[in-house]
Amino acid sequence: MTTWEGLLYGIGFALQPEVLVYCLLGVVLGTFVGVLPGIGAMAAISLLLPVTYYITPEAALIMLAGVYYGAQYGGAVASILMRLPGTPQSAVTTLDGYPMAQQGRAGVALFAAMASSFAGSVIGIVVLVVLAGWLSRAAVAFGAADYAAMMILGLVAASTIGTARPAKGFAMVVLGLLLGCVGTDVNSGVQRFTFGQTELLDGINLVALAMGLFGVAEVIANVRDPERQSLSERIGLRRLMPTRDDLRRMGWPTLRGSALGAFFGALPGTGSTLSSFLSYAMERRVARQPERFGNGAIEGIAGPEAANNSASITAFVPTLTLGIPGDPIMALMLGALVIHGIQPGPLMLEARPEMFWGLVASFGIGNLILLVLNLPLIGIWVAMLRIPFRWLYPAILVFLCLGVYSVRGLSYDIAAVALIGLAGYLLALARFSPALLLLGFVLGPLIETNLRRALLISRGDPMVFLERPIAAGFVLATAALLLLSLWQAWHRRASRRG
Amino acid sequence: MNRDWPDVLGGLALAGIGGLALGWALVHYDLGTLRQMGPGFFPAVLGALLIGLGLIVALPALARSGDTPRFELGSAAAVLAAILIFGFGLRLLGLAGATAASVLVASLAAPHGGWTWRILLALTVTALTVVVFSYGLRMTLPLWPRLP
């Protein structure tokens, strides 16, 4: 199937009424959770995972993806109007978005965020189509050693890049890998760490883990959060249209942000949060008057918003072509596919074209819906920001419990959610990243299987990781990242003393 | 002492978990060889790594000062109790009963609001849950409390 045939086929697929409904549902829900600080895309997707049992895998993926990129749009709303990042990706947008809102230019700031988000997504889609076609052809040559090395690179990158304390990130990844070992070992049939509990034979339930770590922990942390209760009254929403000067300032940052996001989104381990921060830093560096940043510079909204949307689209490249999730949200998406018995990989483009091309087309349609819907609906989102959290969280808890229960019909899983939720809350308090834990959990079994297979083929010779060119490349990159973070730690300590 | 307690305790807890995993894997599972890895190999390596990482997090934090975040005991207790009540009450109280009980308990942690608000909220959420899950998604669950 050529690219054009694929695209046309995908558009036809995504425009079917029942698929379109799930796309619409996904993006609206995504915007909603993006707007509300405290509930992120992660929690929303884990809440929706059980619902996907009832629909086709294609519709499920389209809906969950809609939540993900919809949340990127919604996140900007809370960032601009309340200086509260609705999602981690939009934290940067508060820096210049909120000052613009205080100057009575909230409408323009929102317009800039939406328009650059849309442009970023379109560029992300183009990069996704090109890269996915190329990678799925190249990936046929990937062996077990290459897969294992690539996933390890992804984990190392996720825990070192853009984090203040890499050791804490690593520890979370390793804990996640360990939790991934729980259950029956595929190779030997031995039950590991089940302690005689039959409920654990299939491993720890992904839905329970995700909901506990994100849903429950976020609810506990936000119940009494005083910041949640108020919304600044001084917001100028009358004027949405930017001036010609604004438009001129938005152009290049949007393009640069999109390119940056497309690149980092496709790399495993680095995602949309990192790319929005990098884009902000880059715009500030290239600006003629860097002092305008932080005081309502529209470039500081356009660049990062384009970057995080572009990255959230290209993040699907490794997930769909290699079956390797590059970030925790992709890990949940992969989980949703695996629930349906689909293991994405290089052959998926050929074997299930409706999955790939339908998803690509739904990205276009979903982003168009977001662009068209969101500007007129801003009033509604602002009204939602005024709903006190105490009206929402009891319902969130009940839905979350029912979602977990619907997977296997076991009260055991609901009790597990409570326990995992407590652990997740403690982790969040101590600033350990639960997202990295989840990434390790999902990748753990894949890494172990490929590692064992690679060493079986090489008859126990670990040199296989350096002899195969692809694996060697990943191993070298991993080593470089580790050295870099060691050097940074040493540098920080030296500068603190001196 | 105003130490960086989250890192100290968190790191030590992780090292402890790593130690338990390593010990358990060594005692109960076959390690195998590099060529034919047994079921214990991967967990044992991870356990050892986690011990090391936990200590790397915890030990430098002993010498560092930091602020201790507030553990919201009330919120945590209400939220977790609500989940457990729902989980274990589902069979006994039915969907409607378990939802109402769980919402009432969860709402205890809310900053404002009296009993009128709590009961109103419980009724709303229960109605919503029954409509969405019982009639909408057709989950097969008992709706009402089972009479003895």
Interface residues (C-beta under 8 A of the other chain):
Chain A: V51 Y54 R165 A167 K168 F170 A171 V174 L175 L177 L178 C181 D185 N187 S188 V190 R192 F193 V216 V219 I220 A221 V223 R224 P226 Q229 P388 R390 W391 Y393 P394 A395 L397 V398 F399 L400 C401 L402 Y405 S406 S411 D413 I414 A415 V417 A418 G421 L422 Y425 L426 L427 L429 A430 R431 F432 E448 L451 R452 L455 L456 R459 G460 P462
Chain B: P6 D7 L9 G10 G11 L14 I17 G18 A21 W24 A25 Y29 D30 T33 L34 R35 Q36 M37 G38 P39 F42 P43 L46 G47 L49 L50 L53 G54 I56 V57 P69 F71 E72 G74 S75 A76 A78 V79 L80 A82 I83 L84 F86 G87 F88 L90 R91 T99 S102 V103 A106 S107 A109 A110 P111 H112 G113 L121 A122 V125 L128 T129 F133 L137 M139
